Amino acid sequence: MTVTTTPSIEGRTIQQYHGVVTGEAILGANIFRDFSAGIRDIVGGRSAAYEKELPRAREIALSELRHAAAALGANAVVGVDIDYETVGGQNSMVMVSVSGTAVTVG
């Protein structure tokens, strides 16, 4: 299934719109990694714990998006938007939400 941030797919025609689809993933980094990330935020540097979680959360959210589109009979999703947030006390979890328009292209 084609998933793109653009409003169309070059060389393909949108034949039918099925509606907005979404996917979400919330992943926690454990308390020790959270503590380490907090120290890095204070003194500078990168948080490897969160950097490892972001791609995993993004892939889970995109997989949910694809499944939602397929359930509507779509073969592509256009106009995809990816958002990242931290949730929970002391920013202990990473949330990735994706949304787009499920379409059938020919």
N, C-alpha and C positions, 0 to 999 in steps of 0.2 A: 504494500500500500504506500502510495506517495504521500508524504507529509511535508508541507512547505510553509514557510512564513510569507511567501508572496501571495497575492490575491488570485493568481491564475497559474497554470502550468504551461510553459511555452510549448507550442506545437500540439496542444490538446485542447479540446473544447469542453467546457462544463455543460453537461446535458441535463443535470438535475441537482437541485440543492436539497439536502436532507435536514439541515438545521445545525445548530451549535452543538458541539461535543466538547467534553472536558475530561481531564485526567488529573489526579492529585496523588502526591506521595509525601508522607511525613516520616522522616527518619531521625532517630536520636543518635547522638554521639554519646558514649557513656560518660559518667561523671568525671572520670580521671582525664579523659580527653577534653571535656568541657573546662575543667580547671586549668589544664595546660593551654587551651585556646584563650582563656581569660587572661592568663599571664602574658601571652604573646600580644594580645590586644593592648595591654598596658605598656609593654616595653617595645612593641613593634615586632614585625616578622609575620610569617604566614602560619596558618593553622592547618597542618597536614590532615588532622582528623576530619575537619569540615570539607577540605578539598577532596578527600576520598569519598565522602558521602554525597556530594553534589551530583557527580555524574550518575551514580547509582539511583538517586532519587529522580533525576531527570529521565532516565531510561524507564523506570517504573511508571511515571506519569505519562510518558509518550506511549507506552504499551497500553495503558488504560484508554488513552485517546483513540488509538487504532481499533481496539476492541469495541468501543462505543460506536465508532463510525461504521465498522463492519456490521454491527447489529442493526444499523439503520439501512443497510444495503449499499453503502458508499464504497468506492474504491480509491478515494483520496481525501485528504483534509488540507484545505487551503487557509491562508490567513492566520497561521498558528502564532500564538503569543505565549511566551514562557516567562513565568514570574517566580522569583525566589523570595522567601521570607524566613525569618526565624520565629519560632513560637515556643511557648512554655517559659517557665521561670529561668531567668539567667540565660536566655537564648539557647536552651538545651536541645532544641530540635530544629531540623531544617525542613522547610516545606517547599515543594515545587508544585506549581499548578500550571497546567497548559490548557488552552482552549483554541478552538478553530471551527471552521465550517466544513461539515461533512458533505462531500459532493460525489457525483458520478461523472467521470470524464470519459470521453471517447477518443 
